[in-house]
Amino acid sequence: MKARVHVMLKDRVLDPQGEAVRHALGHMGFDGVAGVRQGKVIELDLTATDAASAEAEVKEMCEKLLANTVIEKYTIEIA
């Protein structure tokens, strides 16, 4: 079973990397970009066979290590 975790800064948290990308895109002629938020994607290969237990385990991983829940939000996809 595979899990994909998308981690992004919360909306109220300043994203200097995203702002740098937006600024660079503007200099490259892409003037239609009003904002950029940058995040990360983590893919996990799991041995679990039950989707519900796999999601619960990945949620625990996110809460303990994969995301800083003070400033980041995350979503989980199980496939």
mmCIF file of the N, C-alpha and C atoms, coordinates in Angstrom:
data_MODEL
# 
_entry.id   MODEL 
# 
loop_
_atom_site.group_PDB 
_atom_site.id 
_atom_site.type_symbol 
_atom_site.label_atom_id 
_atom_site.label_alt_id 
_atom_site.label_comp_id 
_atom_site.label_asym_id 
_atom_site.label_entity_id 
_atom_site.label_seq_id 
_atom_site.pdbx_PDB_ins_code 
_atom_site.Cartn_x 
_atom_site.Cartn_y 
_atom_site.Cartn_z 
_atom_site.occupancy 
_atom_site.B_iso_or_equiv 
_atom_site.pdbx_formal_charge 
_atom_site.auth_seq_id 
_atom_site.auth_comp_id 
_atom_site.auth_asym_id 
_atom_site.auth_atom_id 
_atom_site.pdbx_PDB_model_num 
ATOM 1   N N  . MET A 1 1  ? 0.858  -1.165 0.000   1.00 0.00 ? 1  MET A N  1 
ATOM 2   C CA . MET A 1 1  ? 0.000  0.000  0.000   1.00 0.00 ? 1  MET A CA 1 
ATOM 3   C C  . MET A 1 1  ? 0.906  1.229  0.000   1.00 0.00 ? 1  MET A C  1 
ATOM 4   N N  . LYS A 1 2  ? 0.484  2.264  -0.682  1.00 0.00 ? 2  LYS A N  1 
ATOM 5   C CA . LYS A 1 2  ? 1.259  3.503  -0.762  1.00 0.00 ? 2  LYS A CA 1 
ATOM 6   C C  . LYS A 1 2  ? 0.483  4.634  -0.104  1.00 0.00 ? 2  LYS A C  1 
ATOM 7   N N  . ALA A 1 3  ? 1.240  5.546  0.479   1.00 0.00 ? 3  ALA A N  1 
ATOM 8   C CA . ALA A 1 3  ? 0.644  6.758  1.045   1.00 0.00 ? 3  ALA A CA 1 
ATOM 9   C C  . ALA A 1 3  ? 1.409  7.951  0.503   1.00 0.00 ? 3  ALA A C  1 
ATOM 10  N N  . ARG A 1 4  ? 0.684  8.997  0.247   1.00 0.00 ? 4  ARG A N  1 
ATOM 11  C CA . ARG A 1 4  ? 1.289  10.250 -0.190  1.00 0.00 ? 4  ARG A CA 1 
ATOM 12  C C  . ARG A 1 4  ? 0.820  11.330 0.779   1.00 0.00 ? 4  ARG A C  1 
ATOM 13  N N  . VAL A 1 5  ? 1.780  12.062 1.335   1.00 0.00 ? 5  VAL A N  1 
ATOM 14  C CA . VAL A 1 5  ? 1.485  13.128 2.286   1.00 0.00 ? 5  VAL A CA 1 
ATOM 15  C C  . VAL A 1 5  ? 1.898  14.451 1.650   1.00 0.00 ? 5  VAL A C  1 
ATOM 16  N N  . HIS A 1 6  ? 0.969  15.388 1.599   1.00 0.00 ? 6  HIS A N  1 
ATOM 17  C CA . HIS A 1 6  ? 1.241  16.740 1.108   1.00 0.00 ? 6  HIS A CA 1 
ATOM 18  C C  . HIS A 1 6  ? 1.332  17.654 2.330   1.00 0.00 ? 6  HIS A C  1 
ATOM 19  N N  . VAL A 1 7  ? 2.473  18.302 2.496   1.00 0.00 ? 7  VAL A N  1 
ATOM 20  C CA . VAL A 1 7  ? 2.692  19.200 3.625   1.00 0.00 ? 7  VAL A CA 1 
ATOM 21  C C  . VAL A 1 7  ? 2.866  20.619 3.091   1.00 0.00 ? 7  VAL A C  1 
ATOM 22  N N  . MET A 1 8  ? 2.089  21.543 3.630   1.00 0.00 ? 8  MET A N  1 
ATOM 23  C CA . MET A 1 8  ? 2.142  22.954 3.213   1.00 0.00 ? 8  MET A CA 1 
ATOM 24  C C  . MET A 1 8  ? 2.143  23.828 4.454   1.00 0.00 ? 8  MET A C  1 
ATOM 25  N N  . LEU A 1 9  ? 2.751  25.003 4.331   1.00 0.00 ? 9  LEU A N  1 
ATOM 26  C CA . LEU A 1 9  ? 2.645  25.975 5.411   1.00 0.00 ? 9  LEU A CA 1 
ATOM 27  C C  . LEU A 1 9  ? 1.185  26.405 5.556   1.00 0.00 ? 9  LEU A C  1 
ATOM 28  N N  . LYS A 1 10 ? 0.757  26.651 6.772   1.00 0.00 ? 10 LYS A N  1 
ATOM 29  C CA . LYS A 1 10 ? -0.600 27.150 6.989   1.00 0.00 ? 10 LYS A CA 1 
ATOM 30  C C  . LYS A 1 10 ? -0.741 28.514 6.320   1.00 0.00 ? 10 LYS A C  1 
ATOM 31  N N  . ASP A 1 11 ? -1.956 28.877 5.965   1.00 0.00 ? 11 ASP A N  1 
ATOM 32  C CA . ASP A 1 11 ? -2.215 30.104 5.209   1.00 0.00 ? 11 ASP A CA 1 
ATOM 33  C C  . ASP A 1 11 ? -1.696 31.353 5.900   1.00 0.00 ? 11 ASP A C  1 
ATOM 34  N N  . ARG A 1 12 ? -1.736 31.407 7.204   1.00 0.00 ? 12 ARG A N  1 
ATOM 35  C CA . ARG A 1 12 ? -1.327 32.615 7.921   1.00 0.00 ? 12 ARG A CA 1 
ATOM 36  C C  . ARG A 1 12 ? 0.187  32.720 8.112   1.00 0.00 ? 12 ARG A C  1 
ATOM 37  N N  . VAL A 1 13 ? 0.938  31.682 7.708   1.00 0.00 ? 13 VAL A N  1 
ATOM 38  C CA . VAL A 1 13 ? 2.393  31.651 7.888   1.00 0.00 ? 13 VAL A CA 1 
ATOM 39  C C  . VAL A 1 13 ? 3.067  32.181 6.623   1.00 0.00 ? 13 VAL A C  1 
ATOM 40  N N  . LEU A 1 14 ? 3.983  33.121 6.804   1.00 0.00 ? 14 LEU A N  1 
ATOM 41  C CA . LEU A 1 14 ? 4.740  33.685 5.698   1.00 0.00 ? 14 LEU A CA 1 
ATOM 42  C C  . LEU A 1 14 ? 5.542  32.591 5.004   1.00 0.00 ? 14 LEU A C  1 
ATOM 43  N N  . ASP A 1 15 ? 5.540  32.600 3.672   1.00 0.00 ? 15 ASP A N  1 
ATOM 44  C CA . ASP A 1 15 ? 6.250  31.593 2.871   1.00 0.00 ? 15 ASP A CA 1 
ATOM 45  C C  . ASP A 1 15 ? 7.336  32.291 2.042   1.00 0.00 ? 15 ASP A C  1 
ATOM 46  N N  . PRO A 1 16 ? 8.527  32.501 2.598   1.00 0.00 ? 16 PRO A N  1 
ATOM 47  C CA . PRO A 1 16 ? 9.565  33.215 1.858   1.00 0.00 ? 16 PRO A CA 1 
ATOM 48  C C  . PRO A 1 16 ? 10.033 32.470 0.613   1.00 0.00 ? 16 PRO A C  1 
ATOM 49  N N  . GLN A 1 17 ? 10.045 31.142 0.644   1.00 0.00 ? 17 GLN A N  1 
ATOM 50  C CA . GLN A 1 17 ? 10.431 30.380 -0.551  1.00 0.00 ? 17 GLN A CA 1 
ATOM 51  C C  . GLN A 1 17 ? 9.410  30.581 -1.660  1.00 0.00 ? 17 GLN A C  1 
ATOM 52  N N  . GLY A 1 18 ? 8.147  30.515 -1.316  1.00 0.00 ? 18 GLY A N  1 
ATOM 53  C CA . GLY A 1 18 ? 7.098  30.739 -2.304  1.00 0.00 ? 18 GLY A CA 1 
ATOM 54  C C  . GLY A 1 18 ? 7.168  32.136 -2.882  1.00 0.00 ? 18 GLY A C  1 
ATOM 55  N N  . GLU A 1 19 ? 7.449  33.124 -2.037  1.00 0.00 ? 19 GLU A N  1 
ATOM 56  C CA . GLU A 1 19 ? 7.562  34.505 -2.502  1.00 0.00 ? 19 GLU A CA 1 
ATOM 57  C C  . GLU A 1 19 ? 8.760  34.665 -3.435  1.00 0.00 ? 19 GLU A C  1 
ATOM 58  N N  . ALA A 1 20 ? 9.868  33.979 -3.139  1.00 0.00 ? 20 ALA A N  1 
ATOM 59  C CA . ALA A 1 20 ? 11.045 34.038 -4.014  1.00 0.00 ? 20 ALA A CA 1 
ATOM 60  C C  . ALA A 1 20 ? 10.728 33.436 -5.383  1.00 0.00 ? 20 ALA A C  1 
ATOM 61  N N  . VAL A 1 21 ? 9.969  32.351 -5.401  1.00 0.00 ? 21 VAL A N  1 
ATOM 62  C CA . VAL A 1 21 ? 9.575  31.726 -6.668  1.00 0.00 ? 21 VAL A CA 1 
ATOM 63  C C  . VAL A 1 21 ? 8.664  32.669 -7.448  1.00 0.00 ? 21 VAL A C  1 
ATOM 64  N N  . ARG A 1 22 ? 7.696  33.289 -6.762  1.00 0.00 ? 22 ARG A N  1 
ATOM 65  C CA . ARG A 1 22 ? 6.787  34.227 -7.433  1.00 0.00 ? 22 ARG A CA 1 
ATOM 66  C C  . ARG A 1 22 ? 7.578  35.391 -8.036  1.00 0.00 ? 22 ARG A C  1 
ATOM 67  N N  . HIS A 1 23 ? 8.519  35.903 -7.289  1.00 0.00 ? 23 HIS A N  1 
ATOM 68  C CA . HIS A 1 23 ? 9.341  37.020 -7.751  1.00 0.00 ? 23 HIS A CA 1 
ATOM 69  C C  . HIS A 1 23 ? 10.156 36.601 -8.978  1.00 0.00 ? 23 HIS A C  1 
ATOM 70  N N  . ALA A 1 24 ? 10.771 35.426 -8.935  1.00 0.00 ? 24 ALA A N  1 
ATOM 71  C CA . ALA A 1 24 ? 11.566 34.936 -10.067 1.00 0.00 ? 24 ALA A CA 1 
ATOM 72  C C  . ALA A 1 24 ? 10.696 34.721 -11.298 1.00 0.00 ? 24 ALA A C  1 
ATOM 73  N N  . LEU A 1 25 ? 9.506  34.186 -11.114 1.00 0.00 ? 25 LEU A N  1 
ATOM 74  C CA . LEU A 1 25 ? 8.598  33.993 -12.247 1.00 0.00 ? 25 LEU A CA 1 
ATOM 75  C C  . LEU A 1 25 ? 8.243  35.330 -12.891 1.00 0.00 ? 25 LEU A C  1 
ATOM 76  N N  . GLY A 1 26 ? 8.026  36.357 -12.068 1.00 0.00 ? 26 GLY A N  1 
ATOM 77  C CA . GLY A 1 26 ? 7.734  37.682 -12.598 1.00 0.00 ? 26 GLY A CA 1 
ATOM 78  C C  . GLY A 1 26 ? 8.870  38.215 -13.450 1.00 0.00 ? 26 GLY A C  1 
ATOM 79  N N  . HIS A 1 27 ? 10.102 37.988 -12.995 1.00 0.00 ? 27 HIS A N  1 
ATOM 80  C CA . HIS A 1 27 ? 11.271 38.437 -13.765 1.00 0.00 ? 27 HIS A CA 1 
ATOM 81  C C  . HIS A 1 27 ? 11.434 37.651 -15.066 1.00 0.00 ? 27 HIS A C  1 
ATOM 82  N N  . MET A 1 28 ? 10.869 36.460 -15.117 1.00 0.00 ? 28 MET A N  1 
ATOM 83  C CA . MET A 1 28 ? 10.951 35.635 -16.322 1.00 0.00 ? 28 MET A CA 1 
ATOM 84  C C  . MET A 1 28 ? 9.804  35.930 -17.279 1.00 0.00 ? 28 MET A C  1 
ATOM 85  N N  . GLY A 1 29 ? 8.949  36.895 -16.928 1.00 0.00 ? 29 GLY A N  1 
ATOM 86  C CA . GLY A 1 29 ? 7.869  37.279 -17.822 1.00 0.00 ? 29 GLY A CA 1 
ATOM 87  C C  . GLY A 1 29 ? 6.517  36.659 -17.492 1.00 0.00 ? 29 GLY A C  1 
ATOM 88  N N  . PHE A 1 30 ? 6.431  35.886 -16.421 1.00 0.00 ? 30 PHE A N  1 
ATOM 89  C CA . PHE A 1 30 ? 5.161  35.281 -16.014 1.00 0.00 ? 30 PHE A CA 1 
ATOM 90  C C  . PHE A 1 30 ? 4.479  36.215 -15.023 1.00 0.00 ? 30 PHE A C  1 
ATOM 91  N N  . ASP A 1 31 ? 3.846  37.248 -15.559 1.00 0.00 ? 31 ASP A N  1 
ATOM 92  C CA . ASP A 1 31 ? 3.275  38.302 -14.726 1.00 0.00 ? 31 ASP A CA 1 
ATOM 93  C C  . ASP A 1 31 ? 1.920  37.937 -14.120 1.00 0.00 ? 31 ASP A C  1 
ATOM 94  N N  . GLY A 1 32 ? 1.308  36.859 -14.551 1.00 0.00 ? 32 GLY A N  1 
ATOM 95  C CA . GLY A 1 32 ? -0.020 36.491 -14.078 1.00 0.00 ? 32 GLY A CA 1 
ATOM 96  C C  . GLY A 1 32 ? -0.026 35.688 -12.790 1.00 0.00 ? 32 GLY A C  1 
ATOM 97  N N  . VAL A 1 33 ? 1.114  35.554 -12.113 1.00 0.00 ? 33 VAL A N  1 
ATOM 98  C CA . VAL A 1 33 ? 1.173  34.768 -10.876 1.00 0.00 ? 33 VAL A CA 1 
ATOM 99  C C  . VAL A 1 33 ? 1.069  35.730 -9.689  1.00 0.00 ? 33 VAL A C  1 
ATOM 100 N N  . ALA A 1 34 ? -0.048 35.661 -8.973  1.00 0.00 ? 34 ALA A N  1 
ATOM 101 C CA . ALA A 1 34 ? -0.284 36.571 -7.854  1.00 0.00 ? 34 ALA A CA 1 
ATOM 102 C C  . ALA A 1 34 ? 0.312  36.048 -6.551  1.00 0.00 ? 34 ALA A C  1 
ATOM 103 N N  . GLY A 1 35 ? 0.508  34.740 -6.433  1.00 0.00 ? 35 GLY A N  1 
ATOM 104 C CA . GLY A 1 35 ? 1.055  34.178 -5.203  1.00 0.00 ? 35 GLY A CA 1 
ATOM 105 C C  . GLY A 1 35 ? 1.514  32.754 -5.415  1.00 0.00 ? 35 GLY A C  1 
ATOM 106 N N  . VAL A 1 36 ? 2.492  32.346 -4.626  1.00 0.00 ? 36 VAL A N  1 
ATOM 107 C CA . VAL A 1 36 ? 3.014  30.980 -4.683  1.00 0.00 ? 36 VAL A CA 1 
ATOM 108 C C  . VAL A 1 36 ? 3.176  30.476 -3.254  1.00 0.00 ? 36 VAL A C  1 
ATOM 109 N N  . ARG A 1 37 ? 2.727  29.273 -2.992  1.00 0.00 ? 37 ARG A N  1 
ATOM 110 C CA . ARG A 1 37 ? 2.960  28.590 -1.722  1.00 0.00 ? 37 ARG A CA 1 
ATOM 111 C C  . ARG A 1 37 ? 3.736  27.332 -2.070  1.00 0.00 ? 37 ARG A C  1 
ATOM 112 N N  . GLN A 1 38 ? 4.844  27.119 -1.402  1.00 0.00 ? 38 GLN A N  1 
ATOM 113 C CA . GLN A 1 38 ? 5.671  25.955 -1.678  1.00 0.00 ? 38 GLN A CA 1 
ATOM 114 C C  . GLN A 1 38 ? 5.540  24.966 -0.533  1.00 0.00 ? 38 GLN A C  1 
ATOM 115 N N  . GLY A 1 39 ? 5.508  23.687 -0.870  1.00 0.00 ? 39 GLY A N  1 
ATOM 116 C CA . GLY A 1 39 ? 5.387  22.644 0.140   1.00 0.00 ? 39 GLY A CA 1 
ATOM 117 C C  . GLY A 1 39 ? 6.246  21.453 -0.214  1.00 0.00 ? 39 GLY A C  1 
ATOM 118 N N  . LYS A 1 40 ? 5.898  20.319 0.375   1.00 0.00 ? 40 LYS A N  1 
ATOM 119 C CA . LYS A 1 40 ? 6.635  19.100 0.083   1.00 0.00 ? 40 LYS A CA 1 
ATOM 120 C C  . LYS A 1 40 ? 5.670  17.933 -0.017  1.00 0.00 ? 40 LYS A C  1 
ATOM 121 N N  . VAL A 1 41 ? 6.101  16.918 -0.763  1.00 0.00 ? 41 VAL A N  1 
ATOM 122 C CA . VAL A 1 41 ? 5.330  15.687 -0.912  1.00 0.00 ? 41 VAL A CA 1 
ATOM 123 C C  . VAL A 1 41 ? 6.205  14.554 -0.409  1.00 0.00 ? 41 VAL A C  1 
ATOM 124 N N  . ILE A 1 42 ? 5.645  13.719 0.448   1.00 0.00 ? 42 ILE A N  1 
ATOM 125 C CA . ILE A 1 42 ? 6.356  12.565 0.993   1.00 0.00 ? 42 ILE A CA 1 
ATOM 126 C C  . ILE A 1 42 ? 5.591  11.319 0.577   1.00 0.00 ? 42 ILE A C  1 
ATOM 127 N N  . GLU A 1 43 ? 6.274  10.389 -0.093  1.00 0.00 ? 43 GLU A N  1 
ATOM 128 C CA . GLU A 1 43 ? 5.648  9.130  -0.497  1.00 0.00 ? 43 GLU A CA 1 
ATOM 129 C C  . GLU A 1 43 ? 6.174  8.011  0.386   1.00 0.00 ? 43 GLU A C  1 
ATOM 130 N N  . LEU A 1 44 ? 5.254  7.211  0.887   1.00 0.00 ? 44 LEU A N  1 
ATOM 131 C CA . LEU A 1 44 ? 5.598  6.112  1.787   1.00 0.00 ? 44 LEU A CA 1 
ATOM 132 C C  . LEU A 1 44 ? 5.104  4.797  1.205   1.00 0.00 ? 44 LEU A C  1 
ATOM 133 N N  . ASP A 1 45 ? 5.938  3.770  1.229   1.00 0.00 ? 45 ASP A N  1 
ATOM 134 C CA . ASP A 1 45 ? 5.524  2.405  0.900   1.00 0.00 ? 45 ASP A CA 1 
ATOM 135 C C  . ASP A 1 45 ? 5.235  1.708  2.212   1.00 0.00 ? 45 ASP A C  1 
ATOM 136 N N  . LEU A 1 46 ? 4.003  1.306  2.401   1.00 0.00 ? 46 LEU A N  1 
ATOM 137 C CA . LEU A 1 46 ? 3.563  0.718  3.665   1.00 0.00 ? 46 LEU A CA 1 
ATOM 138 C C  . LEU A 1 46 ? 3.307  -0.778 3.527   1.00 0.00 ? 46 LEU A C  1 
ATOM 139 N N  . THR A 1 47 ? 3.484  -1.505 4.611   1.00 0.00 ? 47 THR A N  1 
ATOM 140 C CA . THR A 1 47 ? 3.178  -2.937 4.606   1.00 0.00 ? 47 THR A CA 1 
ATOM 141 C C  . THR A 1 47 ? 1.726  -3.196 5.002   1.00 0.00 ? 47 THR A C  1 
ATOM 142 N N  . ALA A 1 48 ? 1.045  -2.188 5.487   1.00 0.00 ? 48 ALA A N  1 
ATOM 143 C CA . ALA A 1 48 ? -0.354 -2.338 5.905   1.00 0.00 ? 48 ALA A CA 1 
ATOM 144 C C  . ALA A 1 48 ? -1.222 -2.773 4.727   1.00 0.00 ? 48 ALA A C  1 
ATOM 145 N N  . THR A 1 49 ? -2.252 -3.552 5.016   1.00 0.00 ? 49 THR A N  1 
ATOM 146 C CA . THR A 1 49 ? -3.190 -3.998 3.978   1.00 0.00 ? 49 THR A CA 1 
ATOM 147 C C  . THR A 1 49 ? -4.569 -3.368 4.145   1.00 0.00 ? 49 THR A C  1 
ATOM 148 N N  . ASP A 1 50 ? -4.804 -2.727 5.267   1.00 0.00 ? 50 ASP A N  1 
ATOM 149 C CA . ASP A 1 50 ? -6.080 -2.074 5.555   1.00 0.00 ? 50 ASP A CA 1 
ATOM 150 C C  . ASP A 1 50 ? -5.906 -0.565 5.435   1.00 0.00 ? 50 ASP A C  1 
ATOM 151 N N  . ALA A 1 51 ? -6.692 0.055  4.566   1.00 0.00 ? 51 ALA A N  1 
ATOM 152 C CA . ALA A 1 51 ? -6.545 1.492  4.305   1.00 0.00 ? 51 ALA A CA 1 
ATOM 153 C C  . ALA A 1 51 ? -6.781 2.340  5.548   1.00 0.00 ? 51 ALA A C  1 
ATOM 154 N N  . ALA A 1 52 ? -7.752 1.977  6.358   1.00 0.00 ? 52 ALA A N  1 
ATOM 155 C CA . ALA A 1 52 ? -8.064 2.775  7.547   1.00 0.00 ? 52 ALA A CA 1 
ATOM 156 C C  . ALA A 1 52 ? -6.916 2.743  8.546   1.00 0.00 ? 52 ALA A C  1 
ATOM 157 N N  . SER A 1 53 ? -6.339 1.588  8.777   1.00 0.00 ? 53 SER A N  1 
ATOM 158 C CA . SER A 1 53 ? -5.224 1.510  9.725   1.00 0.00 ? 53 SER A CA 1 
ATOM 159 C C  . SER A 1 53 ? -3.978 2.185  9.146   1.00 0.00 ? 53 SER A C  1 
ATOM 160 N N  . ALA A 1 54 ? -3.793 2.068  7.834   1.00 0.00 ? 54 ALA A N  1 
ATOM 161 C CA . ALA A 1 54 ? -2.663 2.733  7.188   1.00 0.00 ? 54 ALA A CA 1 
ATOM 162 C C  . ALA A 1 54 ? -2.781 4.244  7.346   1.00 0.00 ? 54 ALA A C  1 
ATOM 163 N N  . GLU A 1 55 ? -3.965 4.779  7.123   1.00 0.00 ? 55 GLU A N  1 
ATOM 164 C CA . GLU A 1 55 ? -4.161 6.225  7.256   1.00 0.00 ? 55 GLU A CA 1 
ATOM 165 C C  . GLU A 1 55 ? -3.928 6.676  8.694   1.00 0.00 ? 55 GLU A C  1 
ATOM 166 N N  . ALA A 1 56 ? -4.404 5.896  9.656   1.00 0.00 ? 56 ALA A N  1 
ATOM 167 C CA . ALA A 1 56 ? -4.192 6.243  11.061  1.00 0.00 ? 56 ALA A CA 1 
ATOM 168 C C  . ALA A 1 56 ? -2.703 6.243  11.400  1.00 0.00 ? 56 ALA A C  1 
ATOM 169 N N  . GLU A 1 57 ? -1.974 5.276  10.880  1.00 0.00 ? 57 GLU A N  1 
ATOM 170 C CA . GLU A 1 57 ? -0.541 5.206  11.138  1.00 0.00 ? 57 GLU A CA 1 
ATOM 171 C C  . GLU A 1 57 ? 0.195  6.393  10.505  1.00 0.00 ? 57 GLU A C  1 
ATOM 172 N N  . VAL A 1 58 ? -0.161 6.731  9.270   1.00 0.00 ? 58 VAL A N  1 
ATOM 173 C CA . VAL A 1 58 ? 0.481  7.855  8.591   1.00 0.00 ? 58 VAL A CA 1 
ATOM 174 C C  . VAL A 1 58 ? 0.136  9.162  9.302   1.00 0.00 ? 58 VAL A C  1 
ATOM 175 N N  . LYS A 1 59 ? -1.088 9.293  9.798   1.00 0.00 ? 59 LYS A N  1 
ATOM 176 C CA . LYS A 1 59 ? -1.461 10.495 10.557  1.00 0.00 ? 59 LYS A CA 1 
ATOM 177 C C  . LYS A 1 59 ? -0.573 10.632 11.784  1.00 0.00 ? 59 LYS A C  1 
ATOM 178 N N  . GLU A 1 60 ? -0.326 9.531  12.475  1.00 0.00 ? 60 GLU A N  1 
ATOM 179 C CA . GLU A 1 60 ? 0.556  9.566  13.646  1.00 0.00 ? 60 GLU A CA 1 
ATOM 180 C C  . GLU A 1 60 ? 1.982  9.969  13.242  1.00 0.00 ? 60 GLU A C  1 
ATOM 181 N N  . MET A 1 61 ? 2.444  9.463  12.088  1.00 0.00 ? 61 MET A N  1 
ATOM 182 C CA . MET A 1 61 ? 3.768  9.838  11.583  1.00 0.00 ? 61 MET A CA 1 
ATOM 183 C C  . MET A 1 61 ? 3.833  11.343 11.330  1.00 0.00 ? 61 MET A C  1 
ATOM 184 N N  . CYS A 1 62 ? 2.777  11.887 10.742  1.00 0.00 ? 62 CYS A N  1 
ATOM 185 C CA . CYS A 1 62 ? 2.730  13.322 10.449  1.00 0.00 ? 62 CYS A CA 1 
ATOM 186 C C  . CYS A 1 62 ? 2.767  14.143 11.726  1.00 0.00 ? 62 CYS A C  1 
ATOM 187 N N  . GLU A 1 63 ? 1.993  13.729 12.699  1.00 0.00 ? 63 GLU A N  1 
ATOM 188 C CA . GLU A 1 63 ? 1.911  14.463 13.955  1.00 0.00 ? 63 GLU A CA 1 
ATOM 189 C C  . GLU A 1 63 ? 3.231  14.426 14.725  1.00 0.00 ? 63 GLU A C  1 
ATOM 190 N N  . LYS A 1 64 ? 3.978  13.324 14.581  1.00 0.00 ? 64 LYS A N  1 
ATOM 191 C CA . LYS A 1 64 ? 5.214  13.160 15.348  1.00 0.00 ? 64 LYS A CA 1 
ATOM 192 C C  . LYS A 1 64 ? 6.471  13.607 14.612  1.00 0.00 ? 64 LYS A C  1 
ATOM 193 N N  . LEU A 1 65 ? 6.484  13.541 13.260  1.00 0.00 ? 65 LEU A N  1 
ATOM 194 C CA . LEU A 1 65 ? 7.725  13.797 12.547  1.00 0.00 ? 65 LEU A CA 1 
ATOM 195 C C  . LEU A 1 65 ? 7.583  14.527 11.212  1.00 0.00 ? 65 LEU A C  1 
ATOM 196 N N  . LEU A 1 66 ? 6.659  14.096 10.377  1.00 0.00 ? 66 LEU A N  1 
ATOM 197 C CA . LEU A 1 66 ? 6.641  14.553 8.990   1.00 0.00 ? 66 LEU A CA 1 
ATOM 198 C C  . LEU A 1 66 ? 6.180  15.996 8.808   1.00 0.00 ? 66 LEU A C  1 
ATOM 199 N N  . ALA A 1 67 ? 5.392  16.508 9.729   1.00 0.00 ? 67 ALA A N  1 
ATOM 200 C CA . ALA A 1 67 ? 4.893  17.885 9.622   1.00 0.00 ? 67 ALA A CA 1 
ATOM 201 C C  . ALA A 1 67 ? 5.064  18.592 10.957  1.00 0.00 ? 67 ALA A C  1 
ATOM 202 N N  . ASN A 1 68 ? 5.402  19.858 10.887  1.00 0.00 ? 68 ASN A N  1 
ATOM 203 C CA . ASN A 1 68 ? 5.422  20.703 12.077  1.00 0.00 ? 68 ASN A CA 1 
ATOM 204 C C  . ASN A 1 68 ? 4.033  21.316 12.181  1.00 0.00 ? 68 ASN A C  1 
ATOM 205 N N  . THR A 1 69 ? 3.171  20.703 12.967  1.00 0.00 ? 69 THR A N  1 
ATOM 206 C CA . THR A 1 69 ? 1.752  21.078 12.962  1.00 0.00 ? 69 THR A CA 1 
ATOM 207 C C  . THR A 1 69 ? 1.483  22.460 13.561  1.00 0.00 ? 69 THR A C  1 
ATOM 208 N N  . VAL A 1 70 ? 2.490  23.087 14.128  1.00 0.00 ? 70 VAL A N  1 
ATOM 209 C CA . VAL A 1 70 ? 2.318  24.456 14.599  1.00 0.00 ? 70 VAL A CA 1 
ATOM 210 C C  . VAL A 1 70 ? 2.200  25.403 13.405  1.00 0.00 ? 70 VAL A C  1 
ATOM 211 N N  . ILE A 1 71 ? 2.995  25.157 12.360  1.00 0.00 ? 71 ILE A N  1 
ATOM 212 C CA . ILE A 1 71 ? 3.006  26.062 11.208  1.00 0.00 ? 71 ILE A CA 1 
ATOM 213 C C  . ILE A 1 71 ? 2.623  25.388 9.892   1.00 0.00 ? 71 ILE A C  1 
ATOM 214 N N  . GLU A 1 72 ? 2.468  24.057 9.901   1.00 0.00 ? 72 GLU A N  1 
ATOM 215 C CA . GLU A 1 72 ? 2.163  23.334 8.663   1.00 0.00 ? 72 GLU A CA 1 
ATOM 216 C C  . GLU A 1 72 ? 0.860  22.557 8.782   1.00 0.00 ? 72 GLU A C  1 
ATOM 217 N N  . LYS A 1 73 ? 0.220  22.391 7.632   1.00 0.00 ? 73 LYS A N  1 
ATOM 218 C CA . LYS A 1 73 ? -0.956 21.529 7.515   1.00 0.00 ? 73 LYS A CA 1 
ATOM 219 C C  . LYS A 1 73 ? -0.583 20.391 6.565   1.00 0.00 ? 73 LYS A C  1 
ATOM 220 N N  . TYR A 1 74 ? -1.327 19.308 6.617   1.00 0.00 ? 74 TYR A N  1 
ATOM 221 C CA . TYR A 1 74 ? -1.018 18.178 5.742   1.00 0.00 ? 74 TYR A CA 1 
ATOM 222 C C  . TYR A 1 74 ? -2.292 17.467 5.318   1.00 0.00 ? 74 TYR A C  1 
ATOM 223 N N  . THR A 1 75 ? -2.196 16.792 4.173   1.00 0.00 ? 75 THR A N  1 
ATOM 224 C CA . THR A 1 75 ? -3.266 15.909 3.710   1.00 0.00 ? 75 THR A CA 1 
ATOM 225 C C  . THR A 1 75 ? -2.638 14.572 3.390   1.00 0.00 ? 75 THR A C  1 
ATOM 226 N N  . ILE A 1 76 ? -3.429 13.518 3.519   1.00 0.00 ? 76 ILE A N  1 
ATOM 227 C CA . ILE A 1 76 ? -2.951 12.158 3.309   1.00 0.00 ? 76 ILE A CA 1 
ATOM 228 C C  . ILE A 1 76 ? -3.777 11.498 2.217   1.00 0.00 ? 76 ILE A C  1 
ATOM 229 N N  . GLU A 1 77 ? -3.090 10.841 1.272   1.00 0.00 ? 77 GLU A N  1 
ATOM 230 C CA . GLU A 1 77 ? -3.745 10.027 0.243   1.00 0.00 ? 77 GLU A CA 1 
ATOM 231 C C  . GLU A 1 77 ? -3.244 8.592  0.432   1.00 0.00 ? 77 GLU A C  1 
ATOM 232 N N  . ILE A 1 78 ? -4.166 7.647  0.482   1.00 0.00 ? 78 ILE A N  1 
ATOM 233 C CA . ILE A 1 78 ? -3.815 6.228  0.575   1.00 0.00 ? 78 ILE A CA 1 
ATOM 234 C C  . ILE A 1 78 ? -4.236 5.549  -0.717  1.00 0.00 ? 78 ILE A C  1 
ATOM 235 N N  . ALA A 1 79 ? -3.314 4.781  -1.305  1.00 0.00 ? 79 ALA A N  1 
ATOM 236 C CA . ALA A 1 79 ? -3.649 4.074  -2.546  1.00 0.00 ? 79 ALA A CA 1 
ATOM 237 C C  . ALA A 1 79 ? -3.199 2.627  -2.463  1.00 0.00 ? 79 ALA A C  1 
# 
